[in-house]
Amino acid sequence: MSDYSAAMAVLEADGRHAEPAITAAPTAHTLHFVALAVAAFGIYWLSAMVLENRGARQYFGADYWWYAKLAHGEVIGRIARFHPLTIGMALAWMKIFAPLTAWITEQHLLNAMFAAIGAAGCWAATRAFAAVMPHRYALLWGMIYASTFGIWYFASIEESKITTAALTAFYIAFYLQLRENWTLRGAWLLAATLFLACLNEITACFLVIIPLVDTFVQRGWNWRHYPWIVAHALVAPFALGISEGVVSGWLVARETDPDGASQLSMFLQYLSWAKYSLTSLYGFACNWLFFNIAAPTANAPYYIGAGWKNGGYFEPVMSNYFSSPVSAAVIILLGAIIAVAVFWPRDRIEQPRNLTGLMLALAAYTLMRATFFFIFNPPEPLLFSTSVTLAYLLMVGIPFTAARFPEKDLLLTAFLTLLLVSNSTFIMGRCEMTACIANDTQPTSSAPSPSAAISAKPALKKQAKSTGGRQLRKVAKLPRKLRNGGRSRRLA
């Protein structure tokens, strides 16, 4: 009997039901997971309509208007070049469900696809929780995952980030199954998931660090356990080759702008724009670790830099959580959950060595992704943080579930309830972006400077919000760099 099976046996002996593996989940448990995903889909789709009606889809650096064109079959080369999977899925979705446009608008139909992707990610995340904890805790953590701010918001707008988050959840869920029962079929399934994730966002290659570190902790330097991981890692450069060699230049015309010509050129361009300081590191950590889970305020009017004339970001200050009793309670309860997970005594058998390897692997993945995006785009971490949400919750949830704390169910339920209320205040409530464009003029030069291009993007966002579909036609008349939105953020 493995350490994990022994731990599950102890939990069962203590009167708590446990699931030894993903595939062994009873039918009733599977129905619970499906019901959670269906509920998440309904909430995300409703939220999409609310955010659209309030013109609140442009926050946190989201380029929703490029994806919104997909509702009418129009494809922007830039997003097709860097996110071909999301583009292909959207085009196929609109084609398959075209008859439904007799009852609902094309835009709402497209919103349904992104809501469905988010809901599928919630299903996969809940299955991942079920692989390492009893069923009732897996359901609670699955609902917490679905209610986190980043997942909720980006599943409610047109953005590729929710696709990456969902595929990350599937990857982790499949890996948790594979690590308990390694099969060639399971390895191929994991590789296929990694391929799709890298095709949608090349930085999904960081997921390979999870099996690598986990295997090293469990097996040490025994090299006979590593050949499959080496072969598995080759999936990432294969996906990059397809993206750069097939999609870009063949399916989509190449660009000459450094921030849109290729993955590497855009990365180097962003390095030339990035500014680093302790203040930017603090702001990045606030967004990456906390704002991704719970919204600190009911609006986002913060300006991230002098070149940006619009708000649309949370002020990177943790004390803002205490501006409201609900958000204050959420951050306090989150701190209590982390404290129980870290400091509360737990049975040694409930924290076996192989789960320790998993914890270190998840930590390595989140650290590597955070390091890359701090180097790449320090002002906008929330845009890229949804792909580490599940890893963070697993890192807290595994030791929390094993702790001897007597009121774990009550603590998690209270946190989930307040998290729903707090995040829904932003999603559903009044949330206006502070817009203050002093000089709304179009530059005369056909090749504006980087700073002019950057400052023009918020102007395009505001214009898109106020003119709706007319903005899509006006974009074609702007200089090429402005037409592409200035800074594209399309590496990830």
C-alpha positions in Angstrom: 0.0 0.0 0.0 1.3 3.4 -1.0 1.7 6.3 1.4 -1.2 8.0 -0.2 -3.5 4.9 0.2 -2.4 4.6 3.8 -3.3 8.3 4.4 -6.7 7.7 2.8 -7.3 4.7 5.0 -6.6 6.8 8.1 -9.1 9.4 7.0 -11.7 6.7 6.4 -11.1 5.3 9.8 -11.6 8.7 11.3 -15.1 8.7 9.8 -14.3 10.8 6.8 -14.9 9.5 3.3 -12.0 9.6 1.0 -11.4 9.0 -2.7 -8.3 7.1 -3.6 -8.1 8.2 -7.2 -10.0 10.3 -9.7 -11.3 7.4 -11.7 -12.8 5.7 -8.5 -15.1 8.6 -7.7 -18.7 7.2 -7.3 -21.4 8.2 -9.7 -23.0 10.5 -7.1 -19.7 12.4 -6.7 -19.4 12.8 -10.4 -22.9 14.3 -10.5 -21.9 16.7 -7.8 -18.9 17.8 -9.9 -21.1 18.2 -13.0 -23.7 20.2 -11.0 -21.0 22.6 -9.8 -19.8 23.1 -13.4 -23.3 23.8 -14.6 -23.9 26.3 -11.9 -20.6 28.0 -12.6 -21.5 28.2 -16.3 -24.8 29.9 -15.5 -23.1 32.4 -13.2 -20.3 33.2 -15.7 -22.7 33.7 -18.6 -25.0 35.9 -16.5 -22.0 37.9 -15.4 -20.9 38.3 -19.0 -24.2 40.0 -19.8 -24.0 42.3 -16.8 -20.4 43.3 -17.5 -21.3 44.0 -21.2 -24.2 46.1 -20.2 -22.1 48.2 -17.8 -19.1 48.4 -20.2 -16.9 46.7 -17.7 -15.0 44.2 -19.8 -11.8 46.2 -20.3 -10.3 45.9 -16.9 -6.9 44.6 -15.9 -5.4 44.8 -19.4 -7.9 42.5 -21.1 -8.1 42.9 -24.8 -11.7 41.8 -25.0 -12.6 43.9 -28.1 -10.2 41.9 -30.3 -11.9 38.6 -29.3 -15.4 40.2 -29.5 -14.9 40.4 -33.3 -15.0 36.6 -33.4 -18.8 36.8 -32.8 -19.0 38.0 -36.4 -16.4 35.7 -37.8 -13.7 38.4 -38.0 -10.2 37.4 -36.9 -7.4 39.7 -35.8 -4.0 38.4 -37.0 -2.3 39.2 -33.8 -4.4 37.2 -31.5 -4.6 34.3 -34.0 -0.8 34.3 -34.1 -0.3 34.0 -30.3 -3.6 32.3 -29.3 -4.6 30.0 -32.2 -6.5 27.5 -30.0 -8.9 30.1 -28.6 -9.5 31.5 -32.0 -10.1 28.1 -33.6 -12.5 27.1 -30.8 -14.4 30.4 -31.1 -14.8 30.1 -34.9 -16.0 26.5 -34.6 -18.3 27.3 -31.8 -20.0 30.2 -33.7 -20.3 27.9 -36.7 -21.8 25.0 -34.8 -24.3 27.0 -32.8 -25.1 29.5 -35.5 -28.8 28.4 -35.6 -29.2 29.7 -32.0 -28.7 33.3 -33.2 -32.3 33.3 -34.0 -33.0 33.6 -30.3 -29.8 35.1 -28.8 -27.3 37.6 -30.1 -24.0 36.5 -31.6 -22.2 38.3 -28.8 -24.0 36.4 -26.1 -23.4 33.2 -27.9 -19.7 33.9 -28.0 -19.8 34.8 -24.3 -21.4 31.3 -23.7 -18.3 29.7 -25.0 -15.9 31.5 -22.6 -18.3 30.8 -19.8 -18.3 27.1 -20.8 -14.5 27.0 -20.8 -14.4 28.5 -17.4 -17.0 26.0 -16.1 -15.0 23.1 -17.6 -12.0 24.4 -15.7 -14.0 24.3 -12.5 -15.0 20.7 -13.2 -11.3 19.7 -13.7 -10.2 21.7 -10.7 -12.7 19.9 -8.5 -11.6 16.5 -9.8 -8.0 17.5 -8.9 -9.1 18.4 -5.4 -10.9 15.0 -5.1 -7.6 13.2 -5.9 -5.9 14.5 -2.7 -8.7 15.1 -0.2 -12.1 13.7 0.9 -15.1 14.4 -1.3 -16.8 17.0 0.8 -13.7 19.1 1.0 -13.1 18.7 -2.7 -16.5 20.2 -3.4 -15.9 23.1 -1.1 -12.5 23.9 -2.6 -14.0 23.4 -6.1 -16.6 26.1 -5.3 -13.9 28.3 -3.9 -11.9 27.9 -7.1 -15.0 28.8 -9.2 -15.6 31.9 -7.0 -12.1 33.3 -7.1 -12.0 36.7 -8.7 -9.6 36.0 -11.5 -11.5 32.9 -12.7 -14.9 34.5 -12.4 -14.0 37.7 -14.2 -12.0 36.2 -17.1 -14.6 33.5 -17.6 -17.2 36.3 -18.0 -15.4 38.3 -20.8 -13.9 37.4 -24.1 -10.2 36.6 -23.3 -7.8 33.7 -23.9 -6.7 33.7 -20.3 -9.6 31.6 -19.1 -8.7 29.0 -21.8 -5.2 28.7 -20.4 -6.5 28.5 -16.8 -8.9 25.7 -17.7 -6.3 23.7 -19.6 -4.0 24.1 -16.6 -6.7 22.7 -14.3 -7.1 19.7 -16.7 -3.3 19.2 -16.8 -3.0 19.1 -13.0 -6.0 16.8 -12.7 -4.7 14.4 -15.3 -1.2 14.4 -13.7 -2.7 13.6 -10.2 -4.3 10.6 -11.8 -1.1 9.6 -13.6 1.2 9.9 -10.6 -1.0 7.3 -8.7 -1.4 4.9 -11.7 1.1 5.5 -14.4 -0.1 4.3 -17.8 1.0 5.0 -21.4 -2.5 6.2 -22.2 -2.4 8.6 -19.3 1.0 9.9 -20.4 -0.4 10.6 -23.9 -3.4 12.3 -22.4 -1.2 14.6 -20.3 1.0 15.3 -23.3 -2.0 16.2 -25.4 -3.2 18.6 -22.7 0.2 20.3 -22.6 0.2 20.6 -26.4 -3.2 22.4 -26.4 -2.2 24.6 -23.5 1.1 25.6 -25.2 -0.8 26.2 -28.5 -3.0 28.6 -26.7 -0.2 30.3 -24.6 3.4 29.2 -25.0 4.2 30.0 -21.4 2.1 27.0 -20.4 5.4 25.1 -21.0 6.1 25.9 -17.3 3.6 23.1 -16.4 6.4 20.6 -17.2 8.1 21.6 -13.9 5.3 19.9 -12.0 6.1 16.3 -13.0 9.8 17.0 -13.0 10.1 18.3 -9.4 7.6 15.8 -8.1 9.5 12.9 -9.6 12.8 14.2 -8.3 11.4 14.5 -4.8 10.0 10.9 -4.9 12.7 9.2 -7.0 15.8 11.3 -6.5 18.5 10.8 -9.2 17.2 7.5 -10.4 17.3 8.4 -14.1 15.1 5.5 -15.3 12.1 7.5 -14.1 12.9 10.6 -16.3 12.8 9.6 -20.0 9.1 10.0 -20.2 9.4 13.5 -18.7 12.0 14.5 -21.3 9.8 13.3 -24.1 6.8 15.0 -22.5 8.8 18.3 -22.3 9.4 18.2 -26.1 5.7 18.9 -26.7 6.3 22.6 -25.8 8.8 23.3 -28.6 6.7 21.3 -31.0 3.7 23.6 -30.2 5.9 26.6 -30.6 7.1 25.4 -34.0 3.5 25.0 -35.1 2.6 28.5 -33.8 5.6 30.2 -35.4 6.0 28.2 -38.5 2.4 27.2 -39.5 0.0 29.7 -38.0 2.3 32.7 -38.3 3.3 33.3 -41.9 1.0 30.7 -43.5 -2.4 30.9 -41.9 -1.8 34.5 -40.6 0.3 37.1 -42.4 3.5 38.1 -40.6 3.9 41.5 -39.0 6.9 43.8 -38.9 6.2 45.4 -35.5 8.5 43.9 -32.8 5.7 43.5 -30.4 3.7 41.3 -32.8 6.2 39.7 -35.2 7.0 36.7 -33.1 7.0 35.4 -29.5 10.6 36.2 -29.0 10.5 39.7 -30.6 7.5 40.7 -28.4 9.2 39.4 -25.3 12.3 41.5 -26.0 10.1 44.5 -26.8 8.3 44.2 -23.4 11.7 43.9 -21.7 12.6 47.3 -23.2 9.3 48.8 -21.7 9.4 47.2 -18.3 10.4 49.1 -15.2 11.4 47.3 -12.0 11.4 48.5 -8.4 10.4 47.3 -4.9 7.1 49.2 -5.4 6.4 47.3 -8.6 7.4 44.0 -6.9 5.0 44.7 -4.0 2.2 45.6 -6.5 2.8 42.4 -8.5 2.7 40.3 -5.3 -0.6 41.9 -4.2 -2.3 41.1 -7.5 -0.7 37.7 -8.0 -1.3 36.3 -4.5 -4.4 38.0 -3.2 -6.4 40.1 -5.7 -6.6 37.1 -8.0 -8.5 35.4 -5.2 -10.6 38.2 -3.7 -11.3 41.7 -5.1 -10.1 44.2 -2.6 -12.5 46.9 -3.6 -15.8 47.2 -5.5 -14.1 49.2 -8.3 -10.8 49.5 -10.1 -9.9 53.1 -10.9 -6.2 52.8 -10.4 -3.7 54.2 -13.0 -0.7 51.9 -13.6 1.5 54.5 -15.1 1.9 57.9 -16.6 1.4 56.6 -20.2 -2.0 55.2 -19.3 -4.8 57.8 -19.2 -7.5 55.4 -17.9 -7.9 53.5 -14.7 -9.0 49.8 -14.7 -6.7 48.2 -12.1 -6.8 47.6 -8.4 -4.7 49.9 -6.4 -1.8 47.7 -5.2 -2.4 48.3 -1.5 -3.5 45.5 0.9 -5.1 47.8 3.3 -7.9 48.5 0.8 -9.4 45.2 1.9 -10.4 46.9 5.1 -12.4 49.5 3.3 -15.4 47.2 3.5 -16.5 44.8 6.2 -17.1 42.0 3.7 -13.7 42.2 2.0 -12.1 42.6 5.4 -13.7 39.4 6.6 -12.7 37.6 3.5 -9.0 38.5 3.8 -9.0 37.7 7.6 -10.6 34.3 6.9 -8.1 33.6 4.1 -5.3 34.4 6.6 -6.9 32.0 9.1 -7.1 29.2 6.5 -3.4 29.7 5.6 -2.5 29.8 9.3 -4.3 26.5 9.9 -2.7 24.9 6.9 0.8 26.0 7.9 0.9 25.9 11.7 -1.9 23.6 12.9 -0.8 20.1 14.0 -1.7 17.2 11.7 -1.1 13.5 11.6 2.2 12.6 9.9 0.4 9.8 8.0 -1.8 12.5 6.4 1.1 14.3 4.9 3.0 11.5 3.2 6.2 12.0 1.2 4.6 11.8 -2.2 2.2 14.6 -1.4 5.2 16.7 -0.1 6.7 16.2 -3.6 3.5 17.5 -5.2 3.5 20.5 -2.9 7.0 21.4 -3.9 6.3 20.8 -7.5 3.3 23.2 -7.4 5.3 25.8 -5.6 8.1 25.6 -8.2 5.5 26.0 -11.0 3.9 29.1 -9.4 7.3 30.6 -8.6 8.6 30.1 -12.2 5.5 31.6 -13.7 5.5 34.5 -11.4 9.2 35.2 -12.1 8.6 35.2 -15.8 5.6 37.5 -15.8 7.2 39.9 -13.4 10.1 40.2 -15.8 7.8 40.3 -18.8 4.9 42.6 -17.7 5.2 43.8 -14.1 2.2 46.3 -14.2 -0.4 43.7 -15.1 0.0 40.5 -13.1 -3.8 39.9 -12.6 -4.1 39.3 -16.3 -1.8 36.3 -16.1 -2.5 35.0 -12.6 -5.5 32.7 -13.2 -3.3 29.9 -14.3 -1.8 29.6 -10.9 -5.1 29.8 -8.9 -5.6 26.0 -8.7 -1.9 25.4 -7.7 -2.2 28.0 -4.9 -5.5 26.5 -3.6 -4.0 22.9 -3.7 -0.9 24.1 -1.8 -3.2 25.5 0.9 -6.0 22.9 0.7 -3.9 19.8 1.1 -2.3 20.6 4.5 -5.5 22.4 5.6 -7.6 19.2 5.0 -5.0 17.1 6.9 -5.0 19.5 9.9 -6.6 18.5 13.2 -8.5 21.8 13.4 -12.1 20.9 14.5 -14.0 23.5 12.6 -12.6 23.1 9.1 -15.9 22.8 7.4 -17.3 25.9 9.1 -14.3 27.9 8.3 -14.3 26.9 4.6 -18.0 27.5 4.3 -17.8 31.0 5.8 -14.9 31.9 3.6 -16.8 30.6 0.5 -19.9 32.6 1.4 -18.1 35.8 1.9 -15.9 35.3 -1.1 -19.0 35.0 -3.3 -20.5 38.2 -1.8 -17.3 40.2 -2.1 -16.4 39.2 -5.7 -20.0 39.6 -6.8 -20.0 43.2 -5.5 -17.4 43.9 -8.2 -18.8 41.6 -10.9 -22.5 42.5 -10.5 -22.4 45.8 -8.8 -21.6 49.4 -9.8 -18.1 49.4 -11.0 -17.1 52.4 -13.1 -13.7 52.9 -14.5 -12.2 56.4 -14.0 -11.7 57.7 -17.4 -9.9 61.0 -17.9 -8.6 61.6 -21.4 -7.1 65.0 -21.5 -6.2 65.1 -25.2 -8.2 62.7 -27.3 -6.3 63.4 -30.5 -4.9 61.1 -33.1 -1.2 61.4 -33.9 -0.3 62.5 -37.4 2.6 60.2 -37.8 2.1 56.7 -39.2 4.7 55.3 -36.8 4.0 56.7 -33.4 6.5 56.3 -30.6 6.1 53.4 -28.1 4.8 55.8 -25.4 2.3 57.3 -27.8 1.1 53.9 -28.8 0.8 52.8 -25.2 -1.2 55.8 -24.2 -3.5 55.4 -27.2 -4.6 52.0 -26.1 -6.8 53.1 -23.2 -8.3 55.7 -25.6 -9.3 53.0 -27.9 -10.8 51.1 -25.0 -12.9 54.0 -23.9 -13.9 54.6 -27.5 -14.9 50.9 -27.9 -16.9 51.1 -24.7 -18.9 54.2 -25.9 -19.3 53.3 -29.6 -19.7 49.6 -29.5 -19.6 48.0 -33.0 -18.7 51.3 -34.7 -15.3 51.1 -33.1 -14.5 47.9 -35.0 -14.8 49.7 -38.3 -12.9 52.8 -37.1 -9.9 50.8 -36.0 -9.0 49.9 -39.6 -8.4 53.6 -40.3 -5.9 54.2 -37.6 -2.1 53.9 -38.0 -1.0 50.3 -38.0 0.6 50.3 -34.5 -2.5 51.9 -33.0 -4.7 49.5 -35.0 -2.9 46.6 -33.2 -3.5 48.2 -29.9 0.0 49.5 -29.1 1.3 47.1 -26.6 -0.3 43.8 -27.4 0.4 41.5 -24.4 0.2 38.6 -26.8 3.1 36.5 -25.6 0.8 35.0 -23.0 
